[in-house]
Amino acid sequence: MQKITKICLAIIGLSLMIPAFAAKDPNLKPIAARQGEMQLRSFNAGPLFGMAKGKVKYDAELASTLANNLLTITKLNNGRAWKKGTDNKAYPDDTAALPKIWSAGSEIGKKGKAFKKAVEELAMVAGDGVDALKPKVSALGKSCKGCHDDYRKKKK
């Protein structure tokens, strides 16, 4: 199952990046890559949030699969997707990433580690029932929000 999950994630990730490979501006590739990763995160986290809120029926097997998909994503080395100069000041129509991600004193690495820790803890209990899932999904949401609040342009 893990092998199939990894293959599916790779296929989805590559398909999300195809438009970027055709782009003439090489800085659009890293933007598209990180957006693809964020879409994969959302695609897997969304149903978990729904289960925790009671909007989606809890399914232990699905919850475990989704949490492990997120765990797989955290193991990717996508540092190249975070190229300096690919922020919303330079590419206002292409990204919501604020320039301060790359500034001195940025805590983006700390926020990334908090996300990874939240995913690891979620993956350990996702299949153990909705009561075990809820606090870990809440921690995951807080880790996402922490980065989005500080380093992503606010949605109107």
Buried (B, 14 or more C-beta within 10 A) or exposed (E): EEEEBBEEBEEBBEEBBEEBEEEEEEBBBBBBBBBBBBEBBEBBBEBBBBBBEEEBEBBBEBBBBBBBBBBBBBEEEBEEBBBEEBBBEBBEEBBBBBBBBBEEEBBBEEBBEBBBBBBBBBBBBBBEEBEBBBEBBBBBBEBBEBBBEBBBBEEE
